[in-house]
Amino acid sequence: MLSTIILQAAGGSNMLSTLVPMVLIMVVFYFFMIRPQMKKAKDHKKLVEDLKKGDKIVTTAGIHGRIVDMNDTTFLIEVEGGTKIRFDKTAISLDATKAAAPKIDIVKS
């Protein structure tokens, strides 16, 4: 009977030593892969919601333009030469209006 208790304790320890690394891998995966991706998606959603007519943008394809019209899911963008192109909101990469704004450092003496 004593040998049965010792074997069960050893088996439980073996299971624990297998389970701990798996849990650690999942935690590391969450903090280094999933969480940053969720933050990036949240930031992109906020960027798209803050855009308005007249803002200069850059698409994921690298096309620079100015927003002329907005829909629920699309933007109408005017590029150089007066050409207008309709893009999905998910294709917006950068708000060039804010990116081009000069940053002023105030130095107090």
C-alpha positions as a LaTeX table, in Angstrom:
\begin{tabular}{lrrr}
\hline
Residue & $x$ (\AA) & $y$ (\AA) & $z$ (\AA) \\
\hline
Met1 & 0.00 & 0.00 & 0.00 \\
Leu2 & 2.83 & 2.37 & 0.78 \\
Ser3 & 4.42 & 1.64 & $-2.60$ \\
Thr4 & 1.13 & 2.58 & $-4.33$ \\
Ile5 & 1.06 & 5.96 & $-2.57$ \\
Ile6 & 4.68 & 6.64 & $-3.53$ \\
Leu7 & 4.01 & 5.75 & $-7.19$ \\
Gln8 & 0.93 & 8.01 & $-7.30$ \\
Ala9 & 2.90 & 10.89 & $-5.82$ \\
Ala10 & 5.65 & 10.40 & $-8.38$ \\
Gly11 & 3.10 & 10.33 & $-11.23$ \\
Gly12 & 1.50 & 13.55 & $-10.02$ \\
Ser13 & 4.87 & 15.24 & $-9.89$ \\
Asn14 & 5.65 & 14.11 & $-13.43$ \\
Met15 & 2.34 & 15.52 & $-14.68$ \\
Leu16 & 3.02 & 18.82 & $-12.93$ \\
Ser17 & 6.49 & 19.09 & $-14.44$ \\
Thr18 & 4.94 & 18.60 & $-17.89$ \\
Leu19 & 2.07 & 21.03 & $-17.32$ \\
Val20 & 4.12 & 23.98 & $-15.98$ \\
Pro21 & 6.24 & 24.50 & $-19.14$ \\
Met22 & 3.11 & 24.33 & $-21.32$ \\
Val23 & 1.41 & 27.00 & $-19.22$ \\
Leu24 & 4.54 & 29.17 & $-19.35$ \\
Ile25 & 4.71 & 28.84 & $-23.14$ \\
Met26 & 1.06 & 29.93 & $-23.41$ \\
Val27 & 1.65 & 32.94 & $-21.13$ \\
Val28 & 4.72 & 34.03 & $-23.12$ \\
Phe29 & 2.83 & 33.55 & $-26.39$ \\
Tyr30 & 0.01 & 35.76 & $-25.09$ \\
Phe31 & 2.26 & 38.61 & $-23.93$ \\
Phe32 & 4.58 & 38.61 & $-26.96$ \\
Met33 & 2.15 & 37.78 & $-29.79$ \\
Ile34 & $-1.54$ & 38.18 & $-29.01$ \\
Arg35 & $-1.56$ & 41.24 & $-26.73$ \\
Pro36 & 0.57 & 43.48 & $-29.01$ \\
Gln37 & $-1.55$ & 42.47 & $-32.02$ \\
Met38 & $-4.74$ & 43.43 & $-30.15$ \\
Lys39 & $-3.21$ & 46.80 & $-29.18$ \\
Lys40 & $-2.18$ & 47.44 & $-32.78$ \\
Ala41 & $-5.70$ & 46.66 & $-34.03$ \\
Lys42 & $-7.21$ & 48.95 & $-31.39$ \\
Asp43 & $-4.86$ & 51.81 & $-32.36$ \\
His44 & $-5.68$ & 51.37 & $-36.07$ \\
Lys45 & $-9.41$ & 51.43 & $-35.34$ \\
Lys46 & $-9.01$ & 54.68 & $-33.38$ \\
Leu47 & $-6.92$ & 56.17 & $-36.21$ \\
Val48 & $-9.61$ & 55.40 & $-38.79$ \\
Glu49 & $-12.40$ & 56.72 & $-36.54$ \\
Asp50 & $-10.56$ & 60.03 & $-36.01$ \\
Leu51 & $-10.11$ & 60.72 & $-39.75$ \\
Lys52 & $-12.29$ & 63.38 & $-41.39$ \\
Lys53 & $-12.71$ & 65.05 & $-44.77$ \\
Gly54 & $-9.64$ & 66.99 & $-45.86$ \\
Asp55 & $-7.14$ & 64.84 & $-43.92$ \\
Lys56 & $-4.09$ & 63.68 & $-45.83$ \\
Ile57 & $-3.48$ & 59.94 & $-45.58$ \\
Val58 & $-1.21$ & 57.17 & $-46.80$ \\
Thr59 & $-2.67$ & 53.77 & $-47.71$ \\
Thr60 & $-1.07$ & 50.40 & $-47.05$ \\
Ala61 & $-0.16$ & 50.35 & $-50.76$ \\
Gly62 & 1.79 & 53.59 & $-50.30$ \\
Ile63 & $-0.67$ & 55.86 & $-52.13$ \\
His64 & $-0.77$ & 59.41 & $-50.76$ \\
Gly65 & $-3.99$ & 61.37 & $-50.99$ \\
Arg66 & $-6.60$ & 63.56 & $-49.35$ \\
Ile67 & $-9.98$ & 62.34 & $-48.09$ \\
Val68 & $-12.80$ & 63.79 & $-50.20$ \\
Asp69 & $-15.75$ & 61.67 & $-49.08$ \\
Met70 & $-16.45$ & 59.08 & $-46.38$ \\
Asn71 & $-18.78$ & 56.09 & $-46.14$ \\
Asp72 & $-19.37$ & 53.54 & $-43.40$ \\
Thr73 & $-16.71$ & 51.25 & $-44.82$ \\
Thr74 & $-14.85$ & 53.27 & $-47.47$ \\
Phe75 & $-13.02$ & 56.54 & $-48.15$ \\
Leu76 & $-12.93$ & 58.43 & $-51.44$ \\
Ile77 & $-9.38$ & 59.71 & $-51.80$ \\
Glu78 & $-8.17$ & 62.38 & $-54.20$ \\
Val79 & $-4.63$ & 61.83 & $-55.42$ \\
Glu80 & $-2.40$ & 64.08 & $-57.52$ \\
Gly81 & $-3.97$ & 65.26 & $-60.74$ \\
Gly82 & $-7.50$ & 65.24 & $-59.35$ \\
Thr83 & $-7.94$ & 61.48 & $-59.72$ \\
Lys84 & $-10.29$ & 59.99 & $-57.15$ \\
Ile85 & $-9.94$ & 56.46 & $-55.83$ \\
Arg86 & $-12.20$ & 54.63 & $-53.38$ \\
Phe87 & $-10.43$ & 52.63 & $-50.64$ \\
Asp88 & $-11.65$ & 50.41 & $-47.85$ \\
Lys89 & $-11.09$ & 51.88 & $-44.38$ \\
Thr90 & $-8.84$ & 48.96 & $-43.47$ \\
Ala91 & $-6.39$ & 50.04 & $-46.20$ \\
Ile92 & $-5.49$ & 53.26 & $-44.37$ \\
Ser93 & $-1.99$ & 53.06 & $-42.96$ \\
Leu94 & $-1.09$ & 56.53 & $-41.73$ \\
Asp95 & $-2.65$ & 59.91 & $-41.06$ \\
Ala96 & $-0.15$ & 62.11 & $-42.89$ \\
Thr97 & $-1.79$ & 65.28 & $-41.55$ \\
Lys98 & $-0.71$ & 64.43 & $-38.01$ \\
Ala99 & 2.57 & 62.81 & $-39.06$ \\
Ala100 & 3.63 & 65.94 & $-40.97$ \\
Ala101 & 2.78 & 68.32 & $-38.12$ \\
Pro102 & 5.95 & 69.80 & $-36.75$ \\
Lys103 & 6.83 & 68.95 & $-33.17$ \\
Ile104 & 7.83 & 72.01 & $-31.16$ \\
Asp105 & 10.14 & 71.59 & $-28.20$ \\
Ile106 & 9.79 & 74.35 & $-25.65$ \\
Val107 & 12.99 & 74.97 & $-23.75$ \\
Lys108 & 12.64 & 76.90 & $-20.53$ \\
Ser109 & 15.69 & 78.60 & $-19.17$ \\
\hline
\end{tabular}
